[in-house]
Every structure is written in C-alpha cells, then in structure tokens.
Amino acid sequence: MSIRLYVGNLPQTFDAKELEALFSAVGEGVRFKAVNDRDTGACRGFGFANVDDQKLADTVIEQLNGKDFGGNALRIEISERKESRSAAPAERRNGSAPTPARKAVNKVVHADNVDSEAPDPRWAGELAKLKSLLANQTAAV
C-alpha cells in the first residue's frame, strides 16, 4: 500500500532533481509531484510524495521535516485524505464545531405562468447593465 506524504514550504522556484536527490538519499521508491499554478505554471509551494511502505515514510518524515531546502524549512507529514477531514482548516484552528454541509441550491428561476412582457429573471443583471450602457450613450450624444 502506498503512503502519501505532504511536502510543503517549497521555494517558488526549485530544481526538481535536487529534491529527488534529497529523497533518494533517504531511501529508494519515493515519487514526488509538485503542485503547480494553472495560470503561471509556477510551483504553489507544496507537493505530494508517494512512498511504498510505512517504515520508509517515517524515515522520510524524521530526516527531512524541518530540513533547509532552497532557503525554506521543508514541512513533511502524512497527507490526510479529503474524506478523513473532520472540519475545514479555519474551523480546526479556531476550535469551533464543523459546519454542516450546504444543500445544493438550484439557482434557475422557474414559473408556471410566463408573462410575455416581463424579462427573464435569469438575465435581469445583464439587462440592467445594457440599460445603463444605453443611457450613457444617449447622454453623451
């Protein structure tokens, strides 16, 4: 069974080969994947490493957690699965009880009898913008 480790506090720019060498110095079989920003492609400062056994995971955490890498102290811990989280991060810090999950809200407005004179309420915001643009154009002329 593979164990997933959170690797945080990574520098914005780092050499992946250096980090892989750091992991391989601890033991073989550590696979790392950085999390990159979708827009810029730069590292978001964290990633995940997969390790084959618990013993190796403990060794990686023991030897590399807090170790200096590119001017930052690495933060390495066992990653929590989304299902196992009991509360949102802010709630865990504040010590408050977890908020119940929100119900899905259907935002489309339906009516049984449609008034042909009234605008569709789904487009009311866009219609208001168009009216103000038209009013500004006529005022400028």
Phi and psi in degrees as a GROMACS rama.xvg file:
@    title "Ramachandran Plot"
@    xaxis  label "Phi"
@    yaxis  label "Psi"
@TYPE xy
-86.0284  138.906  SER-2
-107.321  133.687  ILE-3
-101.252  129.898  ARG-4
-113.49  137.329  LEU-5
-84.5899  130.028  TYR-6
-119.976  108.078  VAL-7
-118.562  175.496  GLY-8
64.0405  37.546  ASN-9
-80.1841  147.101  LEU-10
-66.5325  155.608  PRO-11
-58.1193  -42.4781  GLN-12
-119.783  125.462  THR-13
-149.249  159.747  PHE-14
-89.618  117.454  ASP-15
-61.8558  -31.7904  ALA-16
-65.9767  -36.6848  LYS-17
-63.7011  -42.6353  GLU-18
-67.3973  -41.4892  LEU-19
-62.2795  -38.4382  GLU-20
-64.6996  -37.1421  ALA-21
-63.0571  -44.8658  LEU-22
-66.7573  -41.7764  PHE-23
-69.0755  -23.6121  SER-24
-66.9645  -27.6763  ALA-25
-80.5501  -41.4442  VAL-26
178.222  161.902  GLY-27
-84.8515  151.314  GLU-28
96.0507  18.1384  GLY-29
-100.804  121.563  VAL-30
-113.385  128.555  ARG-31
-118.657  142.637  PHE-32
-137.661  118.735  LYS-33
-79.4472  150.019  ALA-34
-97.2085  119.801  VAL-35
-107.372  152.672  ASN-36
-69.2314  137.067  ASP-37
-65.5397  -38.2587  ARG-38
-79.9382  -48.6149  ASP-39
-94.5433  -24.5031  THR-40
81.9977  -1.61292  GLY-41
-79.3809  154.256  ALA-42
-64.4434  137.762  CYS-43
-85.4569  3.99079  ARG-44
99.1191  4.18127  GLY-45
-153.239  170.633  PHE-46
-166.268  -172.039  GLY-47
-133.841  140.946  PHE-48
-117.314  138.323  ALA-49
-107.186  132.597  ASN-50
-124.678  145.023  VAL-51
-75.8328  -32.5393  ASP-52
-138.391  161.288  ASP-53
-64.3513  -36.8631  GLN-54
-61.5091  -44.9678  LYS-55
-67.2972  -37.7572  LEU-56
-60.9302  -45.1975  ALA-57
-62.1222  -38.9742  ASP-58
-66.3064  -43.0105  THR-59
-60.9217  -46.0933  VAL-60
-62.5064  -45.5238  ILE-61
-62.6929  -42.9153  GLU-62
-86.0344  -29.3886  GLN-63
-109.553  -16.0427  LEU-64
-66.9835  122.4  ASN-65
88.4986  -5.48699  GLY-66
-72.6973  141.062  LYS-67
-70.6074  129.188  ASP-68
-142.463  110.712  PHE-69
63.6296  29.3867  GLY-70
90.979  -2.91623  GLY-71
-118.195  146.143  ASN-72
-83.7549  116.391  ALA-73
-61.7901  146.767  LEU-74
-119.618  113.125  ARG-75
-125.841  126.785  ILE-76
-152.338  165.48  GLU-77
-69.0035  130.534  ILE-78
-76.0947  138.217  SER-79
-87.6063  140.03  GLU-80
-76.6551  151.42  ARG-81
-59.3895  -36.3741  LYS-82
-66.9237  -27.4491  GLU-83
-87.2977  -5.59321  SER-84
-73.4888  130.947  ARG-85
-91.3886  -23.9387  SER-86
-153.384  163.115  ALA-87
-67.5604  154.661  ALA-88
-55.419  -41.2926  PRO-89
-65.982  -35.8831  ALA-90
-70.0305  -35.4055  GLU-91
-65.4538  -37.3837  ARG-92
-68.835  -39.7709  ARG-93
-80.2296  -16.2689  ASN-94
78.5221  11.2015  GLY-95
-83.8083  166.849  SER-96
-71.1096  151.296  ALA-97
-66.3628  144.5  PRO-98
-80.0784  136.708  THR-99
-64.9547  151.362  PRO-100
-63.5827  143.802  ALA-101
-75.7118  147.339  ARG-102
-79.7339  148.123  LYS-103
-67.5239  135.397  ALA-104
-110.749  125.654  VAL-105
-87.293  109.7  ASN-106
-88.0171  -5.8248  LYS-107
-77.5357  130.18  VAL-108
-93.9315  128.147  VAL-109
-119.797  148.451  HIS-110
-137.054  145.41  ALA-111
-71.3477  -44.527  ASP-112
-111.204  121.967  ASN-113
-94.5086  124.678  VAL-114
-85.9258  116.588  ASP-115
-67.0539  -20.493  SER-116
-83.0054  -27.1252  GLU-117
-83.3386  142.172  ALA-118
-71.4666  155.485  PRO-119
-65.2214  124.617  ASP-120
-63.6698  -21.2301  PRO-121
-67.5296  -22.1563  ARG-122
-108.537  11.3106  TRP-123
-59.7697  -41.8497  ALA-124
-63.7431  -43.8983  GLY-125
-67.2998  -38.0086  GLU-126
-63.4155  -40.1089  LEU-127
-63.8757  -39.9806  ALA-128
-62.9782  -44.6932  LYS-129
-63.367  -40.0036  LEU-130
-62.703  -41.3564  LYS-131
-69.6807  -36.4505  SER-132
-63.7992  -42.8721  LEU-133
-64.4961  -41.1139  LEU-134
-63.6757  -37.989  ALA-135
-68.3653  -35.2299  ASN-136
-68.8593  -42.456  GLN-137
-69.865  -31.3702  THR-138
-69.8627  -32.4331  ALA-139
-76.4016  -23.8945  ALA-140
